[in-house]
Amino acid sequence: MGSLSPNAHAGDDDAANKPCTTTKFSQPSVEKACKEGGRKAAQKLMKDLVKKAKAAGKDVKCLDCHKDVKNFELKPNAVTDLEPLI
């Protein structure tokens, strides 16, 4: 089993060329990313939001909103926590 590169994140391989499984969107930007680029585009959007939040001094991680980084199932707080980051 190989190790992840320093810039790789859990779930990167799983995101490649797969459609989003979510059908209900609270944010137009997330819906657009999913429809135009599938899971990979949605993941990029989320990584950009996390980077922006960290630059603003917030400690945000994928697992704060997602139950896992394989299926990306949302936790109950996910939509509420995403709002200020968009």
C-alpha positions as a Markdown table, in Angstrom:
| # | Residue | x | y | z |
|---|---|---|---|---|
| 1 | Met | 0.0 | 0.0 | 0.0 |
| 2 | Gly | 1.5 | 3.3 | -1.1 |
| 3 | Ser | 1.6 | 6.5 | 0.9 |
| 4 | Leu | -0.1 | 9.7 | 0.1 |
| 5 | Ser | 1.9 | 12.5 | -1.4 |
| 6 | Pro | 2.2 | 15.6 | 0.8 |
| 7 | Asn | -0.4 | 17.4 | -1.3 |
| 8 | Ala | -2.8 | 14.4 | -1.5 |
| 9 | His | -5.9 | 14.1 | 0.7 |
| 10 | Ala | -8.0 | 11.1 | 1.7 |
| 11 | Gly | -10.6 | 10.5 | -0.9 |
| 12 | Asp | -8.7 | 12.1 | -3.8 |
| 13 | Asp | -8.7 | 8.9 | -5.8 |
| 14 | Asp | -12.3 | 8.2 | -5.0 |
| 15 | Ala | -13.4 | 11.6 | -6.4 |
| 16 | Ala | -11.9 | 11.1 | -9.9 |
| 17 | Asn | -14.6 | 11.1 | -12.6 |
| 18 | Lys | -17.4 | 10.1 | -10.2 |
| 19 | Pro | -20.7 | 12.0 | -10.1 |
| 20 | Cys | -21.9 | 13.5 | -6.9 |
| 21 | Thr | -24.5 | 11.4 | -5.0 |
| 22 | Thr | -26.3 | 14.3 | -3.5 |
| 23 | Thr | -29.5 | 15.3 | -5.1 |
| 24 | Lys | -30.6 | 18.2 | -2.8 |
| 25 | Phe | -28.3 | 21.2 | -2.7 |
| 26 | Ser | -28.5 | 24.2 | -0.3 |
| 27 | Gln | -25.8 | 26.1 | -2.1 |
| 28 | Pro | -25.9 | 27.0 | -5.9 |
| 29 | Ser | -22.1 | 26.9 | -6.1 |
| 30 | Val | -22.0 | 23.3 | -4.8 |
| 31 | Glu | -24.8 | 22.2 | -7.1 |
| 32 | Lys | -23.0 | 23.8 | -10.1 |
| 33 | Ala | -19.7 | 22.1 | -9.2 |
| 34 | Cys | -21.4 | 18.7 | -8.9 |
| 35 | Lys | -23.3 | 19.1 | -12.2 |
| 36 | Glu | -20.4 | 20.4 | -14.2 |
| 37 | Gly | -17.5 | 18.3 | -12.8 |
| 38 | Gly | -18.9 | 15.7 | -10.5 |
| 39 | Arg | -17.3 | 14.7 | -7.2 |
| 40 | Lys | -13.9 | 16.0 | -8.2 |
| 41 | Ala | -15.2 | 19.5 | -8.9 |
| 42 | Ala | -17.2 | 19.5 | -5.6 |
| 43 | Gln | -14.1 | 18.4 | -3.7 |
| 44 | Lys | -12.0 | 21.1 | -5.3 |
| 45 | Leu | -14.6 | 23.7 | -4.3 |
| 46 | Met | -14.7 | 22.4 | -0.7 |
| 47 | Lys | -10.9 | 22.4 | -0.5 |
| 48 | Asp | -10.8 | 26.0 | -1.7 |
| 49 | Leu | -13.4 | 26.9 | 1.0 |
| 50 | Val | -11.3 | 25.2 | 3.7 |
| 51 | Lys | -8.2 | 26.9 | 2.5 |
| 52 | Lys | -10.0 | 30.3 | 2.6 |
| 53 | Ala | -11.4 | 29.6 | 6.1 |
| 54 | Lys | -8.0 | 28.6 | 7.4 |
| 55 | Ala | -6.5 | 31.8 | 6.0 |
| 56 | Ala | -9.1 | 33.7 | 8.0 |
| 57 | Gly | -8.0 | 31.8 | 11.2 |
| 58 | Lys | -10.8 | 29.2 | 11.3 |
| 59 | Asp | -9.9 | 25.6 | 12.1 |
| 60 | Val | -11.9 | 23.7 | 9.5 |
| 61 | Lys | -11.5 | 20.1 | 8.4 |
| 62 | Cys | -13.4 | 17.8 | 6.0 |
| 63 | Leu | -14.6 | 15.6 | 8.8 |
| 64 | Asp | -16.2 | 18.6 | 10.6 |
| 65 | Cys | -19.0 | 18.3 | 8.0 |
| 66 | His | -18.6 | 14.9 | 6.5 |
| 67 | Lys | -19.0 | 11.5 | 8.2 |
| 68 | Asp | -16.2 | 10.1 | 6.0 |
| 69 | Val | -14.1 | 11.1 | 3.0 |
| 70 | Lys | -15.0 | 8.1 | 0.9 |
| 71 | Asn | -18.8 | 8.6 | 0.4 |
| 72 | Phe | -18.8 | 12.2 | 1.7 |
| 73 | Glu | -22.0 | 11.7 | 3.6 |
| 74 | Leu | -23.0 | 14.9 | 5.4 |
| 75 | Lys | -23.3 | 15.3 | 9.1 |
| 76 | Pro | -26.4 | 17.2 | 10.4 |
| 77 | Asn | -24.4 | 20.4 | 11.0 |
| 78 | Ala | -22.9 | 20.4 | 7.5 |
| 79 | Val | -25.2 | 22.9 | 5.7 |
| 80 | Thr | -25.2 | 25.3 | 8.6 |
| 81 | Asp | -21.4 | 25.2 | 9.0 |
| 82 | Leu | -20.9 | 25.7 | 5.2 |
| 83 | Glu | -23.0 | 28.9 | 5.0 |
| 84 | Pro | -20.4 | 31.3 | 6.4 |
| 85 | Leu | -17.7 | 29.8 | 4.3 |
| 86 | Ile | -19.4 | 30.3 | 0.9 |
